[in-house]
Amino acid sequence: MRYILLGALAMIITSGAAVAQTSVQSCNRTVTFDAPPERAISNDVNLTEMMLVLGLTDRMVGYTGINGWNKLDAEMRAGVAALPELSERYPSKEVLVGADADFFFAGWNYGMKVGGEVTPETLKPFGIQVYELTESCTHIMDKDRVSIEDMYVDLLNLGKIFGVEYDANALVDGYRAELAAFTDTISIGEEPVRVFVYDSGEDTPFTAGLYAMPTALIEAAGGVNVMDGFEKSWGTVTWEEVIEQNPEVIVIVNYGEVTAEQKRDFMMSNPAFADIDAVQHDRFVILEYVEATPGPRNIQAIKTLAEAFWSN
């Protein structure tokens, strides 16, 4: 319902109004728009939800990269009901050109790969402009450590691109206020909780490093990512490193064919992990993929983490 209401509000605000040329920073590029896109495509569930909360479905011709990895919940299914999924995983250049797209909202390892066939440079000759997810910029440039501000920046930039700045500003102001109000209600201990993010993998774990959004979410909730010395976004470490860091809580990212419960069972039943504090005390927290990656559900993710960290 919130997607529908925001969409109606955006139409009222922008109807009949001329939108001036605008420029935004997208990673290491300045991208200029003479007019708001009219045939946009978003990749991945979290980026698509950013479009939805800004009421931009009437400016979209489809989305990509969701059903191959994730399942949409009821709210998101309703939000994209009028739109086709053009590709279950990363789209090809032909898919985007074939949809007559004029805008692609994606990121590095969120629909685009460095050196791949779909990049801002390869799409430019076809009149398709690209805005890159801020968190993902670390793959192509030097970037500060991840922050919840990265998500706010993306919403505000989308607001500028599509001429719905009022909506974007109001949304971000609301998120800031909601998070501040919640933080005031949580009693955080003197020492941060040591946390490991378990995304996937049994032989070697795939996890979140210094530049991945879960690090910012954990810190906002009063914890510390034990892998924040891993100077990457998402990547593979060793189980020996995890055991050495001895996390007190393990955050499981829920998506794909292996369920969160199966990931927990793997860690609980493996003798190699028996001495890890989180395993000994069965302290696991589940975040859905859409909560753990940059997007509107990051605020709820921080609440979920803080309650798990400090309610015991």
C-alpha positions as semicolon CSV with decimal commas, in nm:
position;residue;x (nm);y (nm);z (nm)
1;M;0,000;0,000;0,000
2;R;0,282;0,245;0,082
3;Y;0,419;0,202;-0,272
4;I;0,082;0,295;-0,423
5;L;0,039;0,601;-0,198
6;L;0,389;0,729;-0,267
7;G;0,339;0,677;-0,639
8;A;0,021;0,885;-0,633
9;L;0,195;1,157;-0,435
10;A;0,485;1,167;-0,682
11;M;0,244;1,204;-0,974
12;I;0,063;1,493;-0,803
13;I;0,386;1,675;-0,723
14;T;0,547;1,636;-1,066
15;S;0,243;1,660;-1,291
16;G;0,260;1,959;-1,520
17;A;0,592;2,074;-1,375
18;A;0,899;2,125;-1,589
19;V;1,202;1,942;-1,447
20;A;1,536;2,114;-1,505
21;Q;1,853;1,936;-1,611
22;T;2,015;1,765;-1,315
23;S;2,346;1,595;-1,241
24;V;2,436;1,336;-0,978
25;Q;2,756;1,162;-0,876
26;S;2,757;0,791;-0,962
27;C;3,074;0,631;-0,824
28;N;3,355;0,808;-1,011
29;R;3,128;0,958;-1,280
30;T;2,907;1,264;-1,300
31;V;2,586;1,167;-1,479
32;T;2,365;1,441;-1,628
33;F;1,998;1,398;-1,709
34;D;1,818;1,640;-1,941
35;A;1,485;1,495;-1,831
36;P;1,367;1,224;-1,589
37;P;1,393;0,869;-1,728
38;E;1,069;0,722;-1,859
39;R;1,168;0,360;-1,928
40;A;1,375;0,256;-1,629
41;I;1,492;-0,090;-1,525
42;S;1,625;-0,183;-1,182
43;N;1,830;-0,488;-1,089
44;D;1,800;-0,692;-0,770
45;V;1,539;-0,689;-0,498
46;N;1,686;-0,412;-0,284
47;L;1,744;-0,167;-0,569
48;T;1,396;-0,238;-0,705
49;E;1,248;-0,162;-0,363
50;M;1,422;0,178;-0,366
51;M;1,236;0,253;-0,687
52;L;0,910;0,134;-0,532
53;V;0,928;0,341;-0,216
54;L;0,978;0,651;-0,432
55;G;0,667;0,568;-0,632
56;L;0,850;0,519;-0,961
57;T;0,676;0,214;-1,104
58;D;0,506;0,430;-1,367
59;R;0,855;0,521;-1,495
60;M;0,968;0,157;-1,520
61;V;0,944;-0,102;-1,796
62;G;1,062;-0,392;-1,582
63;Y;1,314;-0,529;-1,337
64;T;1,586;-0,794;-1,341
65;G;1,785;-1,020;-1,113
66;I;1,535;-1,125;-0,848
67;N;1,369;-1,463;-0,898
68;G;1,697;-1,632;-0,980
69;W;1,821;-1,554;-0,629
70;N;1,535;-1,441;-0,406
71;K;1,164;-1,469;-0,341
72;L;0,951;-1,157;-0,328
73;D;0,740;-1,108;-0,019
74;A;0,373;-1,011;-0,050
75;E;0,437;-0,637;-0,033
76;M;0,696;-0,641;-0,307
77;R;0,493;-0,879;-0,525
78;A;0,210;-0,626;-0,513
79;G;0,450;-0,340;-0,584
80;V;0,588;-0,494;-0,904
81;A;0,270;-0,670;-1,014
82;A;0,235;-0,450;-1,323
83;L;0,599;-0,499;-1,428
84;P;0,768;-0,790;-1,606
85;E;1,086;-0,953;-1,482
86;L;1,307;-0,926;-1,787
87;S;1,583;-1,154;-1,659
88;E;1,593;-1,381;-1,353
89;R;1,959;-1,305;-1,292
90;Y;2,203;-1,053;-1,438
91;P;2,057;-0,909;-1,760
92;S;2,238;-0,918;-2,090
93;K;2,289;-0,605;-2,294
94;E;2,036;-0,740;-2,543
95;V;1,769;-0,765;-2,271
96;L;1,811;-0,400;-2,171
97;V;1,827;-0,272;-2,529
98;G;1,534;-0,494;-2,630
99;A;1,318;-0,337;-2,358
100;D;1,395;0,007;-2,504
101;A;1,525;0,113;-2,164
102;D;1,660;0,463;-2,104
103;F;1,788;0,403;-1,749
104;F;1,943;0,113;-1,556
105;F;1,974;0,122;-1,177
106;A;2,229;-0,142;-1,086
107;G;2,560;-0,187;-0,909
108;W;2,890;-0,366;-0,936
109;N;2,806;-0,727;-0,848
110;Y;2,443;-0,609;-0,840
111;G;2,370;-0,664;-1,209
112;M;2,703;-0,550;-1,352
113;K;3,050;-0,700;-1,341
114;V;3,378;-0,517;-1,388
115;G;3,485;-0,588;-1,746
116;G;3,148;-0,746;-1,825
117;E;2,915;-0,687;-2,118
118;V;2,680;-0,464;-1,915
119;T;2,851;-0,149;-1,788
120;P;2,780;0,225;-1,810
121;E;3,020;0,242;-2,105
122;T;2,866;-0,046;-2,302
123;L;2,511;0,086;-2,251
124;K;2,585;0,449;-2,336
125;P;2,576;0,402;-2,717
126;F;2,219;0,273;-2,681
127;G;2,097;0,576;-2,488
128;I;2,078;0,388;-2,158
129;Q;2,211;0,587;-1,864
130;V;2,328;0,405;-1,553
131;Y;2,320;0,501;-1,188
132;E;2,543;0,280;-0,972
133;L;2,459;0,163;-0,620
134;T;2,688;0,358;-0,388
135;E;2,789;0,060;-0,173
136;S;2,917;-0,115;-0,485
137;C;3,153;0,166;-0,589
138;T;3,433;0,007;-0,388
139;H;3,479;-0,240;-0,676
140;I;3,599;0,033;-0,913
141;M;3,738;0,313;-0,694
142;D;3,869;0,403;-0,350
143;K;3,578;0,457;-0,113
144;D;3,522;0,529;0,254
145;R;3,402;0,244;0,476
146;V;3,036;0,154;0,435
147;S;2,772;0,367;0,606
148;I;2,394;0,384;0,628
149;E;2,448;0,719;0,455
150;D;2,528;0,522;0,138
151;M;2,168;0,407;0,122
152;Y;2,037;0,757;0,193
153;V;2,257;0,898;-0,086
154;D;2,107;0,655;-0,335
155;L;1,750;0,748;-0,245
156;L;1,830;1,119;-0,262
157;N;2,006;1,081;-0,598
158;L;1,716;0,882;-0,740
159;G;1,489;1,162;-0,621
160;K;1,695;1,412;-0,820
161;I;1,715;1,190;-1,128
162;F;1,339;1,133;-1,142
163;G;1,230;1,477;-1,028
164;V;1,080;1,355;-0,699
165;E;1,322;1,523;-0,460
166;Y;1,043;1,618;-0,218
167;D;0,949;1,252;-0,174
168;A;1,310;1,140;-0,140
169;N;1,395;1,406;0,117
170;A;1,084;1,327;0,320
171;L;1,159;0,955;0,308
172;V;1,520;0,993;0,421
173;D;1,425;1,242;0,693
174;G;1,171;0,988;0,817
175;Y;1,430;0,708;0,822
176;R;1,675;0,926;1,015
177;A;1,409;1,018;1,273
178;E;1,291;0,658;1,306
179;L;1,644;0,532;1,364
180;A;1,724;0,809;1,613
181;A;1,407;0,740;1,810
182;F;1,481;0,369;1,822
183;T;1,843;0,422;1,928
184;D;1,720;0,626;2,225
185;T;1,522;0,324;2,348
186;I;1,806;0,069;2,334
187;S;2,051;0,024;2,619
188;I;2,381;-0,060;2,449
189;G;2,664;-0,213;2,653
190;E;3,008;-0,064;2,696
191;E;3,175;-0,320;2,468
192;P;3,042;-0,387;2,116
193;V;2,908;-0,733;2,044
194;R;3,141;-0,936;1,819
195;V;2,947;-1,041;1,511
196;F;3,015;-1,263;1,208
197;V;2,801;-1,244;0,893
198;Y;2,739;-1,586;0,739
199;D;2,616;-1,544;0,385
200;S;2,686;-1,884;0,233
201;G;2,939;-2,159;0,176
202;E;3,046;-2,466;0,374
203;D;3,405;-2,532;0,260
204;T;3,482;-2,160;0,293
205;P;3,241;-1,893;0,419
206;F;3,126;-1,601;0,204
207;T;3,088;-1,298;0,427
208;A;3,057;-0,921;0,454
209;G;3,373;-0,714;0,488
210;L;3,453;-0,351;0,562
211;Y;3,267;-0,216;0,257
212;A;2,947;-0,426;0,275
213;M;2,627;-0,286;0,424
214;P;2,595;-0,540;0,709
215;T;2,905;-0,385;0,869
216;A;2,724;-0,051;0,894
217;L;2,406;-0,216;1,021
218;I;2,596;-0,409;1,288
219;E;2,778;-0,096;1,405
220;A;2,453;0,104;1,420
221;A;2,310;-0,171;1,642
222;G;2,603;-0,159;1,884
223;G;2,816;-0,439;1,746
224;V;3,136;-0,484;1,549
225;N;3,184;-0,702;1,244
226;V;3,472;-0,935;1,333
227;M;3,568;-0,923;0,965
228;D;3,586;-0,544;0,937
229;G;3,959;-0,587;0,876
230;F;3,867;-0,770;0,555
231;E;3,903;-0,476;0,318
232;K;3,649;-0,590;0,062
233;S;3,276;-0,565;0,015
234;W;3,154;-0,926;0,006
235;G;3,405;-1,208;-0,025
236;T;3,542;-1,540;0,097
237;V;3,747;-1,589;0,414
238;T;3,853;-1,907;0,598
239;W;3,677;-2,085;0,882
240;E;4,003;-2,066;1,075
241;E;3,973;-1,685;1,072
242;V;3,616;-1,705;1,199
243;I;3,711;-1,942;1,481
244;E;4,002;-1,718;1,578
245;Q;3,775;-1,412;1,595
246;N;3,526;-1,604;1,814
247;P;3,205;-1,410;1,734
248;E;2,939;-1,380;2,002
249;V;2,658;-1,356;1,745
250;I;2,628;-1,493;1,393
251;V;2,408;-1,310;1,144
252;I;2,274;-1,539;0,872
253;V;2,174;-1,384;0,539
254;N;1,867;-1,571;0,416
255;Y;1,836;-1,624;0,040
256;G;1,891;-1,884;-0,228
257;E;1,842;-2,260;-0,215
258;V;2,013;-2,319;0,122
259;T;1,780;-2,198;0,395
260;A;1,881;-1,999;0,700
261;E;1,790;-2,295;0,919
262;Q;2,019;-2,523;0,717
263;K;2,304;-2,274;0,758
264;R;2,246;-2,262;1,133
265;D;2,230;-2,643;1,155
266;F;2,559;-2,669;0,966
267;M;2,735;-2,449;1,219
268;M;2,567;-2,601;1,524
269;S;2,648;-2,960;1,422
270;N;3,009;-2,910;1,310
271;P;3,256;-2,999;1,590
272;A;3,507;-2,748;1,449
273;F;3,279;-2,465;1,559
274;A;3,195;-2,599;1,905
275;D;3,408;-2,346;2,093
276;I;3,270;-2,037;1,914
277;D;3,071;-1,830;2,163
278;A;2,779;-1,781;1,922
279;V;2,751;-2,156;1,868
280;Q;2,783;-2,242;2,237
281;H;2,499;-2,004;2,325
282;D;2,298;-2,059;2,004
283;R;2,299;-1,687;1,921
284;F;2,199;-1,659;1,557
285;V;2,010;-1,373;1,391
286;I;1,846;-1,403;1,051
287;L;1,836;-1,113;0,807
288;E;1,663;-1,146;0,475
289;Y;1,878;-1,055;0,175
290;V;1,666;-0,744;0,115
291;E;1,743;-0,631;0,472
292;A;2,118;-0,703;0,458
293;T;2,182;-0,520;0,130
294;P;2,142;-0,143;0,081
295;G;1,775;-0,046;0,070
296;P;1,470;0,075;0,260
297;R;1,464;-0,223;0,495
298;N;1,800;-0,138;0,648
299;I;1,628;0,050;0,931
300;Q;1,430;-0,257;1,033
301;A;1,749;-0,465;1,003
302;I;1,923;-0,240;1,257
303;K;1,629;-0,282;1,494
304;T;1,637;-0,660;1,452
305;L;2,010;-0,672;1,522
306;A;1,999;-0,439;1,823
307;E;1,718;-0,635;1,985
308;A;1,911;-0,960;1,932
309;F;2,237;-0,812;2,062
310;W;2,101;-0,649;2,378
311;S;1,781;-0,827;2,480
312;N;1,957;-1,124;2,636
